[in-house]
Amino acid sequence: MSAAPLTPSERLTLSRERLRLALRDISAPAGGASSARASAVGLAWLDSLKSIPAAGIVIEAVRSWWAQHPWRISSLLVGEAVKTVVQPMAQRHPLGLVVGALLLGGVLARARPWRLIFTSSLLAGLLPQLLSKAVAQLPTQSWMAALTELLRQPRQPQEPAQAAGLSPTRPDAPTR
């Protein structure tokens, strides 16, 4: 016996459910658990690095600087565009991708862009944030102790003869 034919609304519902399942599989592939685990390991490494006092200050300053940087949004857009373009190309032509990476590496080695990392404009934007984070994390007592030490009147260095209570003048020195 054959099943009763489906109504158009039932067929539409089944079709939508199949599409929903297919899209869910595409958006969360089977390797999603391993990538989530890898990102958790990366975050654990970053958290352990943040436990070092100076490194935590630097990491937070760089994060806040990058969150406000104008190139952040454009780098996210370019990253997504490259991923959408390169991923299918890598699946179709993996050798072409390796050759392209070799050429890009050669161009980067020739141009040496890492020389531009410590430019004055970069340090001018990052240094105040580093200092403000460092000031915010130090306890108030240490700041007060450093301030009182700086505000103390500097003592005049005493010569050894004066410290022993001897006269500063020499016996062979001419008198006026």
Phi, psi and omega in degrees: 000136182270153180285155180293141180297145181281147176284161180302324180291325178292318177297320178297318179297316179296319180296317178297320180294319177296319177297317180299316179295319180295317179293325178294320179293325179288316184286332178233084182292170183298332180281004181299324180293320180290324178290325176295321178294320179294321178290327176294322177295318178297320178291323177295320178296318179293321178295321178292327177290326179291340180291340174285126188304309183290323180293323178297320179296315182294317181297315180293323178294319179293320178298314181292325177295316182289329179295332181260358184287139181293337181278353183297310182295318180293325178291325176295317179295317179295321178299317178294319180295317179296319180297319180291328181275317188283325184300311177295325179294322179292328178287326180276318186227076182293326179293323176297324178293321178295318178295319177297320178294324178295316178295317179296321177296320177296319178296317179295321179293325179287321183280333181050065182290345181292346176292338183272358185296314185260047175283161183295327180291323177294314179293327179294328178277330186266326185298315178298324178291321176298315180294319180293323176294320180294318179295321182291333184268345179279143180292153183296324181299320180292323177295319180294320179296318179293321180293317179294325178294323179288328183276350178297147177291130178290136179278145175282131179293134180267144175281156182299328181290321179291323180295328180277356179086014179273160180289141179289344182270149179268150181292333181269001180283139179291144179257156182260000000 
